[in-house]
Amino acid sequence: MQRRLFAEWLGTLFLLATVVGSGIMAERLAGGNVAIALLGNTIPTGAILVVLILIFNPISGAHFNPAVTLVFVLRKELNKLDAVLYVGAQIIGGIIGVFIAHLMFENPLIDPSTHARTGTSQWISEFVATFGLIATILGCLKSHSHAIPYAVGLYITAAYWFTSSTSFANPAVTIARGFSNTFAGIDPAHIPAFIAMQLLAATVATFTFKWLLEE
């Protein structure tokens, strides 16, 4: 269990260091072009997900996401105590990953975001983004489990662009990004609504695919 928790902590740390670090780098190099900055944030995020899932899947299942952990609790493949420990490791790892990104780019260590991400369109986007992520995982798990790392990376790459929220789809990521007043940040006041939609979408997707795949 210690190895599993460390894997979830370290994997989520690297995920957030990549999301926030690439966001800072992209914004600095884009010269004010938001589309180029978003592209510079998107590609590293999708790429690191493939790498991290390949590395850590054999150890912990490579969740890095409380919504994914919830899915496996609902499927009775992970007990509730282990799930709580997983979520704790993910959140702590994500926050530390943000701090590391700040240190690498000489930003203030703790810099709460003022980036507004709220409203019906954003909440719907988070539902859609998270539902699609869980659909990707469960659909591939049924018959193409070897493809999950690539499918998740590609899905998130696409979802950065087809959702107005740029696809957080992860409560640990959402919490951690509240500590970063950068391109990837989110105002802490807007975090609860995002997380509510993410967890609702994960639950709906779990039961939808239980029926769809006749599990």
DARAWO-V278721 format. One record per pair of residues at least 4 apart in sequence whose C-alpha atoms are under 7 Angstrom apart, sorted by the first residue. I is the first residue (numbers start at 1). J is the second residue. Records with the same first field share a line. If there is no record, write none. Layout:
I = J / J
//
This chain:
1 = 5
2 = 6
3 = 7
4 = 8 / 59 / 60
5 = 9 / 86 / 89
6 = 10
7 = 11 / 56 / 59 / 60
8 = 12 / 60 / 62 / 63 / 64 / 86 / 89 / 90
9 = 13 / 89 / 90 / 92 / 93
10 = 14 / 93
11 = 15 / 52 / 64
12 = 16 / 64 / 90 / 93 / 94
13 = 17 / 93 / 94 / 96 / 97
14 = 18 / 97
15 = 19 / 48
16 = 20 / 94 / 97 / 98 / 173
17 = 21 / 97 / 98 / 100 / 101
18 = 22 / 44 / 45
19 = 23 / 41 / 45
20 = 24 / 98 / 101 / 184
21 = 25 / 101
22 = 26 / 40 / 41 / 44
23 = 27 / 41 / 183 / 184
24 = 28 / 182 / 183
25 = 29
26 = 30 / 37 / 40 / 41
27 = 37 / 183
30 = 36 / 37
33 = 37
34 = 38
35 = 39
36 = 40
37 = 41
38 = 42
39 = 43
41 = 45
42 = 46 / 157 / 160
43 = 47 / 157
44 = 48
45 = 49
46 = 50 / 153 / 154 / 156 / 157
47 = 51 / 153
48 = 52
49 = 53 / 149 / 153
50 = 54 / 149 / 150 / 153
51 = 55
52 = 56
53 = 57 / 62 / 149
54 = 149
56 = 60 / 61 / 62
57 = 61 / 62
63 = 68 / 69
64 = 90
65 = 69 / 90 / 170 / 171 / 172
66 = 70 / 87 / 170 / 171 / 172
67 = 71 / 170 / 171 / 198 / 199 / 202
68 = 72
69 = 73 / 83
70 = 74
71 = 75 / 202 / 203 / 206
72 = 76 / 77 / 78
73 = 77 / 78 / 79 / 80
78 = 82 / 83
79 = 83
80 = 84
81 = 85
82 = 86
83 = 87
84 = 88
85 = 89
86 = 90
87 = 91
88 = 92
89 = 93
90 = 94 / 172
91 = 95 / 172
92 = 96
93 = 97
94 = 98 / 172 / 173 / 176
95 = 99 / 176
96 = 100
97 = 101
98 = 102 / 176 / 180
99 = 103 / 109 / 110
100 = 104
101 = 105
102 = 106 / 107 / 108 / 109
103 = 107 / 109
110 = 179
111 = 179 / 180 / 181
112 = 178 / 179 / 180 / 181
113 = 178 / 179 / 180 / 181 / 182 / 185 / 186 / 187 / 188
114 = 181 / 186 / 187
115 = 181 / 185 / 186 / 187
116 = 186 / 187
117 = 122 / 186 / 187 / 190
118 = 122 / 123 / 190
119 = 123
120 = 124
121 = 125 / 164
122 = 126 / 164 / 165
123 = 127 / 194 / 197
124 = 128
125 = 129 / 163 / 164 / 165
126 = 130 / 165 / 167 / 168 / 169 / 194 / 197 / 198
127 = 131 / 197 / 198 / 201
128 = 132
129 = 133 / 159 / 163 / 167 / 169
130 = 134 / 169 / 198 / 201 / 202
131 = 135 / 201 / 202 / 205
132 = 136
133 = 137 / 152 / 155
134 = 138 / 202 / 205
135 = 139 / 205
136 = 140 / 151 / 152
137 = 141 / 148 / 152
138 = 142
140 = 144 / 145 / 147 / 148
141 = 145
147 = 151
148 = 152
149 = 153
150 = 154
151 = 155
152 = 156
153 = 157
154 = 158
155 = 159
156 = 160
158 = 162
159 = 163 / 166 / 167
160 = 166 / 167
161 = 166
163 = 167
168 = 173 / 174
169 = 198
170 = 174 / 198
171 = 175 / 195 / 198
172 = 176
173 = 177
174 = 178 / 191
175 = 191
177 = 184 / 185 / 186
178 = 185 / 186 / 187 / 188
180 = 185
181 = 185
186 = 190
187 = 191
190 = 194
191 = 195
192 = 196
193 = 197
194 = 198
195 = 199
196 = 200
197 = 201
198 = 202
199 = 203
200 = 204
201 = 205
202 = 206
203 = 207
204 = 208
205 = 209
206 = 210
207 = 211
208 = 212
209 = 213
210 = 214 / 215
211 = 215
//
